[in-house]
Amino acid sequence: MTKKYFVTGIGTEIGKTVTSAILTEHLKADYWKPIQSGDLHQSDTLKVKNLISNQRTKFHPEAYQLTQPFSPHYSAALDGVKIDLNSINLPETQNNLIVEGAGGLMVPLNNQDLIIDLIKKLGLAVVLVSKNYLGSINHTLLSVEALKSRNIPIKGIIFNGEPNQASESIIIKMTGLKVIANIPMLHKIDKESVKDATENLTFNW
């Protein structure tokens, strides 16, 4: 049975793309970023493509490529586009699939829909990426609460970066989530470091 997960984070700049690359390499999965907002010359799809070593992964085109680096709803408005959830459908593949979101769960896509609504629409279980910083416990617990309130299944949590046992243990205790992996701080992010991390990590699916 194939594994298909939506990778989302507790906020921005917490390592979703590197985590997605590691999971894509680990599962030899296909990769799909439904919405790219800005940085089209160095999109997350291109970043992950440059971090993958296996020959099986296929990269599926974005449903929306927005030119401005803002929240998708604003970037789309600037581009004269309206993001329509009904036009965003899972790519057809017999392989495992990693889907990477944009920002956190409450990032707006238009005047009605959020990233969390896209997750619900696609029907995928979530891999939640957390990073230890002051406030991360609150952000993680709020994210879990939002997902559970919409009956979105959570496959587990990944802690990315410098470990903090006090934060991680209380998050695990309060949410009951399993830890899929602890990704260490990568001082250099390239194909070799992602491959090494993938080979040395223990994954708990």
C-alpha atoms as an extended CHARMM CRD file, in Angstrom:
* protein
*
       205  EXT
         1         1  MET       CA              0.0000000000        0.0000000000        0.0000000000  PROA      1               0.0000000000
         2         2  THR       CA              1.4290000000        3.3590000000       -0.9920000000  PROA      2               0.0000000000
         3         3  LYS       CA              2.1550000000        6.0660000000        1.5370000000  PROA      3               0.0000000000
         4         4  LYS       CA              0.7380000000        9.5040000000        0.7370000000  PROA      4               0.0000000000
         5         5  TYR       CA              1.2090000000       12.3270000000        3.2080000000  PROA      5               0.0000000000
         6         6  PHE       CA              0.6850000000       16.0660000000        3.3850000000  PROA      6               0.0000000000
         7         7  VAL       CA              3.6760000000       17.7530000000        5.0140000000  PROA      7               0.0000000000
         8         8  THR       CA              2.6930000000       20.9020000000        6.8740000000  PROA      8               0.0000000000
         9         9  GLY       CA              4.3370000000       22.9620000000        9.5720000000  PROA      9               0.0000000000
        10        10  ILE       CA              3.5320000000       24.8820000000       12.7140000000  PROA      10              0.0000000000
        11        11  GLY       CA              4.5400000000       28.0750000000       10.8860000000  PROA      11              0.0000000000
        12        12  THR       CA              6.9470000000       29.4180000000        8.3100000000  PROA      12              0.0000000000
        13        13  GLU       CA             10.6950000000       28.8220000000        8.1570000000  PROA      13              0.0000000000
        14        14  ILE       CA             10.6150000000       25.6540000000       10.2340000000  PROA      14              0.0000000000
        15        15  GLY       CA             12.1180000000       23.3150000000        7.6430000000  PROA      15              0.0000000000
        16        16  LYS       CA              9.1660000000       21.8760000000        5.7150000000  PROA      16              0.0000000000
        17        17  THR       CA             11.0740000000       21.7480000000        2.4320000000  PROA      17              0.0000000000
        18        18  VAL       CA             14.1590000000       20.0160000000        3.8300000000  PROA      18              0.0000000000
        19        19  THR       CA             11.9010000000       17.6400000000        5.7470000000  PROA      19              0.0000000000
        20        20  SER       CA              9.9170000000       16.9760000000        2.5650000000  PROA      20              0.0000000000
        21        21  ALA       CA             13.1570000000       16.2500000000        0.7070000000  PROA      21              0.0000000000
        22        22  ILE       CA             14.2730000000       13.7910000000        3.3840000000  PROA      22              0.0000000000
        23        23  LEU       CA             10.8990000000       12.0430000000        3.3780000000  PROA      23              0.0000000000
        24        24  THR       CA             10.8450000000       11.9600000000       -0.4180000000  PROA      24              0.0000000000
        25        25  GLU       CA             14.3040000000       10.3970000000       -0.4610000000  PROA      25              0.0000000000
        26        26  HSD       CA             13.4780000000        7.9750000000        2.3530000000  PROA      26              0.0000000000
        27        27  LEU       CA             10.2630000000        6.7350000000        0.7150000000  PROA      27              0.0000000000
        28        28  LYS       CA             11.5580000000        7.1710000000       -2.8460000000  PROA      28              0.0000000000
        29        29  ALA       CA              8.2670000000        8.9910000000       -3.2050000000  PROA      29              0.0000000000
        30        30  ASP       CA              6.9320000000       11.3790000000       -5.7990000000  PROA      30              0.0000000000
        31        31  TYR       CA              6.8370000000       15.0220000000       -4.7420000000  PROA      31              0.0000000000
        32        32  TRP       CA              4.1490000000       17.6340000000       -5.2990000000  PROA      32              0.0000000000
        33        33  LYS       CA              3.8430000000       21.2520000000       -4.1810000000  PROA      33              0.0000000000
        34        34  PRO       CA              0.2650000000       22.3060000000       -5.0460000000  PROA      34              0.0000000000
        35        35  ILE       CA              0.8570000000       26.0390000000       -4.6450000000  PROA      35              0.0000000000
        36        36  GLN       CA              4.1340000000       27.9040000000       -5.1260000000  PROA      36              0.0000000000
        37        37  SER       CA              3.9900000000       31.5420000000       -4.0470000000  PROA      37              0.0000000000
        38        38  GLY       CA              6.9840000000       33.5010000000       -5.3550000000  PROA      38              0.0000000000
        39        39  ASP       CA             10.5730000000       32.3870000000       -6.0240000000  PROA      39              0.0000000000
        40        40  LEU       CA              9.5810000000       30.6130000000       -9.2170000000  PROA      40              0.0000000000
        41        41  HSD       CA             13.2130000000       30.6240000000      -10.3390000000  PROA      41              0.0000000000
        42        42  GLN       CA             14.0690000000       28.6290000000       -7.2050000000  PROA      42              0.0000000000
        43        43  SER       CA             10.7900000000       27.0080000000       -6.2520000000  PROA      43              0.0000000000
        44        44  ASP       CA             10.4230000000       24.3670000000       -3.5440000000  PROA      44              0.0000000000
        45        45  THR       CA              9.9850000000       21.7880000000       -6.2910000000  PROA      45              0.0000000000
        46        46  LEU       CA             13.3380000000       22.7730000000       -7.7880000000  PROA      46              0.0000000000
        47        47  LYS       CA             14.9460000000       22.8100000000       -4.3380000000  PROA      47              0.0000000000
        48        48  VAL       CA             13.7520000000       19.3130000000       -3.5230000000  PROA      48              0.0000000000
        49        49  LYS       CA             14.7360000000       18.0960000000       -6.9900000000  PROA      49              0.0000000000
        50        50  ASN       CA             18.2900000000       19.2820000000       -6.3020000000  PROA      50              0.0000000000
        51        51  LEU       CA             18.3460000000       17.4410000000       -2.9640000000  PROA      51              0.0000000000
        52        52  ILE       CA             17.1830000000       14.0300000000       -4.1780000000  PROA      52              0.0000000000
        53        53  SER       CA             19.5340000000       11.1860000000       -5.1180000000  PROA      53              0.0000000000
        54        54  ASN       CA             17.1700000000        8.3390000000       -6.0110000000  PROA      54              0.0000000000
        55        55  GLN       CA             16.0120000000        7.7670000000       -9.5810000000  PROA      55              0.0000000000
        56        56  ARG       CA             12.4180000000        6.8200000000       -8.8030000000  PROA      56              0.0000000000
        57        57  THR       CA             11.0180000000       10.1530000000       -7.6340000000  PROA      57              0.0000000000
        58        58  LYS       CA              8.8100000000       12.0280000000      -10.0640000000  PROA      58              0.0000000000
        59        59  PHE       CA              8.0880000000       15.7150000000       -9.5830000000  PROA      59              0.0000000000
        60        60  HSD       CA              4.5450000000       16.7570000000      -10.3790000000  PROA      60              0.0000000000
        61        61  PRO       CA              3.7930000000       20.2940000000      -11.6010000000  PROA      61              0.0000000000
        62        62  GLU       CA              2.2170000000       22.8230000000       -9.2740000000  PROA      62              0.0000000000
        63        63  ALA       CA             -1.4810000000       23.5530000000       -9.6070000000  PROA      63              0.0000000000
        64        64  TYR       CA             -0.6770000000       27.2540000000       -9.1180000000  PROA      64              0.0000000000
        65        65  GLN       CA              2.5610000000       29.1340000000       -9.7340000000  PROA      65              0.0000000000
        66        66  LEU       CA              2.2560000000       32.6260000000       -8.2690000000  PROA      66              0.0000000000
        67        67  THR       CA              4.8780000000       35.2350000000       -9.0270000000  PROA      67              0.0000000000
        68        68  GLN       CA              4.8830000000       37.1970000000       -5.7530000000  PROA      68              0.0000000000
        69        69  PRO       CA              6.3600000000       35.9540000000       -2.4250000000  PROA      69              0.0000000000
        70        70  PHE       CA              3.3400000000       36.6180000000       -0.2170000000  PROA      70              0.0000000000
        71        71  SER       CA              0.4730000000       34.6650000000        1.2810000000  PROA      71              0.0000000000
        72        72  PRO       CA             -1.1510000000       32.7200000000       -1.5800000000  PROA      72              0.0000000000
        73        73  HSD       CA             -4.4090000000       34.6980000000       -1.4240000000  PROA      73              0.0000000000
        74        74  TYR       CA             -2.5470000000       37.9860000000       -1.8620000000  PROA      74              0.0000000000
        75        75  SER       CA             -0.0760000000       36.6600000000       -4.4220000000  PROA      75              0.0000000000
        76        76  ALA       CA             -2.9810000000       35.2750000000       -6.4400000000  PROA      76              0.0000000000
        77        77  ALA       CA             -4.8090000000       38.6190000000       -6.2910000000  PROA      77              0.0000000000
        78        78  LEU       CA             -1.6980000000       40.4260000000       -7.5240000000  PROA      78              0.0000000000
        79        79  ASP       CA             -1.4420000000       37.9470000000      -10.3920000000  PROA      79              0.0000000000
        80        80  GLY       CA             -5.1280000000       38.3040000000      -11.2380000000  PROA      80              0.0000000000
        81        81  VAL       CA             -5.8000000000       34.6950000000      -10.2730000000  PROA      81              0.0000000000
        82        82  LYS       CA             -8.2890000000       33.1440000000       -7.8770000000  PROA      82              0.0000000000
        83        83  ILE       CA             -7.2500000000       29.8890000000       -6.2440000000  PROA      83              0.0000000000
        84        84  ASP       CA            -10.0500000000       27.3480000000       -6.5630000000  PROA      84              0.0000000000
        85        85  LEU       CA             -9.8390000000       24.2790000000       -4.3290000000  PROA      85              0.0000000000
        86        86  ASN       CA            -11.8670000000       22.2530000000       -6.8340000000  PROA      86              0.0000000000
        87        87  SER       CA             -9.0790000000       22.6700000000       -9.3900000000  PROA      87              0.0000000000
        88        88  ILE       CA             -6.4270000000       21.1870000000       -7.0840000000  PROA      88              0.0000000000
        89        89  ASN       CA             -6.4050000000       17.4060000000       -7.3750000000  PROA      89              0.0000000000
        90        90  LEU       CA             -3.8790000000       14.7850000000       -6.3490000000  PROA      90              0.0000000000
        91        91  PRO       CA             -1.5800000000       13.7730000000       -9.1980000000  PROA      91              0.0000000000
        92        92  GLU       CA             -2.0540000000       10.2550000000      -10.4910000000  PROA      92              0.0000000000
        93        93  THR       CA              0.7620000000        7.9950000000       -9.3710000000  PROA      93              0.0000000000
        94        94  GLN       CA              1.2760000000        4.4230000000       -8.2240000000  PROA      94              0.0000000000
        95        95  ASN       CA              4.2240000000        5.5720000000       -6.1300000000  PROA      95              0.0000000000
        96        96  ASN       CA              4.4070000000        6.9710000000       -2.6160000000  PROA      96              0.0000000000
        97        97  LEU       CA              3.6700000000       10.7030000000       -2.5660000000  PROA      97              0.0000000000
        98        98  ILE       CA              4.8380000000       13.6230000000       -0.4650000000  PROA      98              0.0000000000
        99        99  VAL       CA              2.7270000000       16.7730000000       -0.7460000000  PROA      99              0.0000000000
       100       100  GLU       CA              4.2110000000       19.9660000000        0.6860000000  PROA      100             0.0000000000
       101       101  GLY       CA              2.0310000000       22.7950000000        1.8800000000  PROA      101             0.0000000000
       102       102  ALA       CA              2.6970000000       26.5280000000        1.9800000000  PROA      102             0.0000000000
       103       103  GLY       CA              3.3590000000       28.0770000000        5.3830000000  PROA      103             0.0000000000
       104       104  GLY       CA              1.1640000000       26.9290000000        8.2600000000  PROA      104             0.0000000000
       105       105  LEU       CA             -2.3510000000       25.5610000000        8.4600000000  PROA      105             0.0000000000
       106       106  MET       CA             -4.1620000000       28.8860000000        8.5990000000  PROA      106             0.0000000000
       107       107  VAL       CA             -2.5330000000       30.4370000000        5.5530000000  PROA      107             0.0000000000
       108       108  PRO       CA             -5.3540000000       31.7850000000        3.3400000000  PROA      108             0.0000000000
       109       109  LEU       CA             -5.6900000000       30.6190000000       -0.2510000000  PROA      109             0.0000000000
       110       110  ASN       CA             -8.6040000000       32.9030000000       -1.1060000000  PROA      110             0.0000000000
       111       111  ASN       CA            -11.3320000000       34.7290000000        0.8210000000  PROA      111             0.0000000000
       112       112  GLN       CA            -12.8560000000       31.4710000000        2.0660000000  PROA      112             0.0000000000
       113       113  ASP       CA            -10.2850000000       28.6990000000        2.1130000000  PROA      113             0.0000000000
       114       114  LEU       CA             -7.1270000000       27.9840000000        4.0810000000  PROA      114             0.0000000000
       115       115  ILE       CA             -4.3080000000       25.4690000000        3.6860000000  PROA      115             0.0000000000
       116       116  ILE       CA             -6.1020000000       23.2680000000        6.2170000000  PROA      116             0.0000000000
       117       117  ASP       CA             -9.1350000000       23.2100000000        3.9090000000  PROA      117             0.0000000000
       118       118  LEU       CA             -6.9170000000       22.0280000000        1.0670000000  PROA      118             0.0000000000
       119       119  ILE       CA             -5.5930000000       19.2180000000        3.2740000000  PROA      119             0.0000000000
       120       120  LYS       CA             -9.1500000000       18.1890000000        4.1240000000  PROA      120             0.0000000000
       121       121  LYS       CA            -10.1270000000       18.2830000000        0.4570000000  PROA      121             0.0000000000
       122       122  LEU       CA             -7.1990000000       16.1100000000       -0.6290000000  PROA      122             0.0000000000
       123       123  GLY       CA             -7.9820000000       13.5480000000        2.0760000000  PROA      123             0.0000000000
       124       124  LEU       CA             -4.3990000000       12.9180000000        3.1570000000  PROA      124             0.0000000000
       125       125  ALA       CA             -2.9430000000       12.1990000000        6.5650000000  PROA      125             0.0000000000
       126       126  VAL       CA             -0.6560000000       14.9220000000        7.8780000000  PROA      126             0.0000000000
       127       127  VAL       CA              2.9850000000       14.8240000000        8.8410000000  PROA      127             0.0000000000
       128       128  LEU       CA              3.3890000000       17.8450000000       11.1220000000  PROA      128             0.0000000000
       129       129  VAL       CA              6.8050000000       19.5130000000       11.2250000000  PROA      129             0.0000000000
       130       130  SER       CA              7.7590000000       21.3020000000       14.4180000000  PROA      130             0.0000000000
       131       131  LYS       CA             10.8980000000       23.2370000000       15.3150000000  PROA      131             0.0000000000
       132       132  ASN       CA             11.9720000000       24.1750000000       18.8270000000  PROA      132             0.0000000000
       133       133  TYR       CA             11.8340000000       27.9020000000       19.5810000000  PROA      133             0.0000000000
       134       134  LEU       CA             10.1570000000       30.0780000000       22.1950000000  PROA      134             0.0000000000
       135       135  GLY       CA              6.4660000000       29.7140000000       21.4050000000  PROA      135             0.0000000000
       136       136  SER       CA              6.7500000000       26.4650000000       19.4660000000  PROA      136             0.0000000000
       137       137  ILE       CA              4.8230000000       24.4760000000       22.0680000000  PROA      137             0.0000000000
       138       138  ASN       CA              1.8660000000       26.8010000000       21.6760000000  PROA      138             0.0000000000
       139       139  HSD       CA              2.0850000000       26.7740000000       17.8750000000  PROA      139             0.0000000000
       140       140  THR       CA              2.3700000000       22.9870000000       17.7690000000  PROA      140             0.0000000000
       141       141  LEU       CA             -0.5510000000       22.3780000000       20.1210000000  PROA      141             0.0000000000
       142       142  LEU       CA             -2.7210000000       24.8810000000       18.2270000000  PROA      142             0.0000000000
       143       143  SER       CA             -1.8800000000       23.1540000000       14.9360000000  PROA      143             0.0000000000
       144       144  VAL       CA             -2.7720000000       19.7420000000       16.3440000000  PROA      144             0.0000000000
       145       145  GLU       CA             -6.0210000000       21.1240000000       17.7900000000  PROA      145             0.0000000000
       146       146  ALA       CA             -6.9790000000       22.6300000000       14.4360000000  PROA      146             0.0000000000
       147       147  LEU       CA             -6.3360000000       19.3670000000       12.5890000000  PROA      147             0.0000000000
       148       148  LYS       CA             -8.2240000000       17.2700000000       15.1240000000  PROA      148             0.0000000000
       149       149  SER       CA            -11.1840000000       19.6630000000       15.1210000000  PROA      149             0.0000000000
       150       150  ARG       CA            -11.5820000000       19.0000000000       11.3890000000  PROA      150             0.0000000000
       151       151  ASN       CA            -11.0790000000       15.2450000000       11.7680000000  PROA      151             0.0000000000
       152       152  ILE       CA             -7.9100000000       15.3350000000        9.6830000000  PROA      152             0.0000000000
       153       153  PRO       CA             -5.7360000000       12.3160000000       10.5190000000  PROA      153             0.0000000000
       154       154  ILE       CA             -2.2390000000       13.0640000000       11.8040000000  PROA      154             0.0000000000
       155       155  LYS       CA              0.3160000000       10.4020000000       10.9360000000  PROA      155             0.0000000000
       156       156  GLY       CA              2.8090000000       11.8680000000       13.3840000000  PROA      156             0.0000000000
       157       157  ILE       CA              5.1730000000       14.6840000000       14.1440000000  PROA      157             0.0000000000
       158       158  ILE       CA              8.7190000000       15.4190000000       13.0250000000  PROA      158             0.0000000000
       159       159  PHE       CA             10.9640000000       17.6080000000       15.1590000000  PROA      159             0.0000000000
       160       160  ASN       CA             13.3930000000       19.4810000000       12.9640000000  PROA      160             0.0000000000
       161       161  GLY       CA             16.5960000000       21.1760000000       14.1290000000  PROA      161             0.0000000000
       162       162  GLU       CA             18.1560000000       21.5610000000       17.5580000000  PROA      162             0.0000000000
       163       163  PRO       CA             16.5060000000       19.2060000000       20.0810000000  PROA      163             0.0000000000
       164       164  ASN       CA             14.7660000000       20.4360000000       23.2180000000  PROA      164             0.0000000000
       165       165  GLN       CA             13.6590000000       17.5800000000       25.4190000000  PROA      165             0.0000000000
       166       166  ALA       CA             11.4730000000       19.7460000000       27.6600000000  PROA      166             0.0000000000
       167       167  SER       CA              9.4650000000       21.0730000000       24.7110000000  PROA      167             0.0000000000
       168       168  GLU       CA              9.2810000000       17.8200000000       22.8040000000  PROA      168             0.0000000000
       169       169  SER       CA              8.2180000000       15.6940000000       25.7620000000  PROA      169             0.0000000000
       170       170  ILE       CA              5.3230000000       17.9640000000       26.7440000000  PROA      170             0.0000000000
       171       171  ILE       CA              4.1240000000       18.1440000000       23.1310000000  PROA      171             0.0000000000
       172       172  ILE       CA              4.1510000000       14.3530000000       22.8600000000  PROA      172             0.0000000000
       173       173  LYS       CA              2.4220000000       13.9500000000       26.2220000000  PROA      173             0.0000000000
       174       174  MET       CA             -0.3220000000       16.4680000000       25.4770000000  PROA      174             0.0000000000
       175       175  THR       CA             -1.0230000000       15.4140000000       21.8850000000  PROA      175             0.0000000000
       176       176  GLY       CA             -0.4380000000       11.6750000000       22.0570000000  PROA      176             0.0000000000
       177       177  LEU       CA              1.2830000000       11.8560000000       18.6780000000  PROA      177             0.0000000000
       178       178  LYS       CA              4.0930000000        9.5600000000       17.7370000000  PROA      178             0.0000000000
       179       179  VAL       CA              7.4020000000       11.0060000000       16.6340000000  PROA      179             0.0000000000
       180       180  ILE       CA              8.1590000000        9.8950000000       13.0870000000  PROA      180             0.0000000000
       181       181  ALA       CA             11.7080000000       11.2400000000       13.1980000000  PROA      181             0.0000000000
       182       182  ASN       CA             14.0200000000       13.7660000000       14.8000000000  PROA      182             0.0000000000
       183       183  ILE       CA             15.8980000000       15.5650000000       12.0540000000  PROA      183             0.0000000000
       184       184  PRO       CA             19.1210000000       17.1400000000       13.3310000000  PROA      184             0.0000000000
       185       185  MET       CA             20.3440000000       20.5690000000       12.3450000000  PROA      185             0.0000000000
       186       186  LEU       CA             21.9280000000       20.2490000000        8.9120000000  PROA      186             0.0000000000
       187       187  HSD       CA             24.8170000000       22.6850000000        8.7470000000  PROA      187             0.0000000000
       188       188  LYS       CA             24.9750000000       22.2390000000        4.9950000000  PROA      188             0.0000000000
       189       189  ILE       CA             21.8970000000       21.5080000000        2.9300000000  PROA      189             0.0000000000
       190       190  ASP       CA             22.7680000000       19.6360000000       -0.2420000000  PROA      190             0.0000000000
       191       191  LYS       CA             22.2040000000       16.2900000000       -1.9220000000  PROA      191             0.0000000000
       192       192  GLU       CA             24.8770000000       14.5430000000        0.1390000000  PROA      192             0.0000000000
       193       193  SER       CA             23.6520000000       15.8220000000        3.5130000000  PROA      193             0.0000000000
       194       194  VAL       CA             20.0490000000       14.8710000000        2.7250000000  PROA      194             0.0000000000
       195       195  LYS       CA             21.1400000000       11.3860000000        1.6540000000  PROA      195             0.0000000000
       196       196  ASP       CA             23.2710000000       10.9790000000        4.7760000000  PROA      196             0.0000000000
       197       197  ALA       CA             20.4520000000       12.1910000000        7.0170000000  PROA      197             0.0000000000
       198       198  THR       CA             18.0160000000        9.8090000000        5.3590000000  PROA      198             0.0000000000
       199       199  GLU       CA             20.3520000000        6.8440000000        5.8090000000  PROA      199             0.0000000000
       200       200  ASN       CA             21.1480000000        7.6570000000        9.4430000000  PROA      200             0.0000000000
       201       201  LEU       CA             17.6920000000        8.5700000000       10.6990000000  PROA      201             0.0000000000
       202       202  THR       CA             15.3190000000        6.1380000000       12.3440000000  PROA      202             0.0000000000
       203       203  PHE       CA             11.7870000000        6.5360000000       10.9890000000  PROA      203             0.0000000000
       204       204  ASN       CA              8.7850000000        5.4520000000       13.0480000000  PROA      204             0.0000000000
       205       205  TRP       CA              5.8110000000        5.0540000000       10.7160000000  PROA      205             0.0000000000
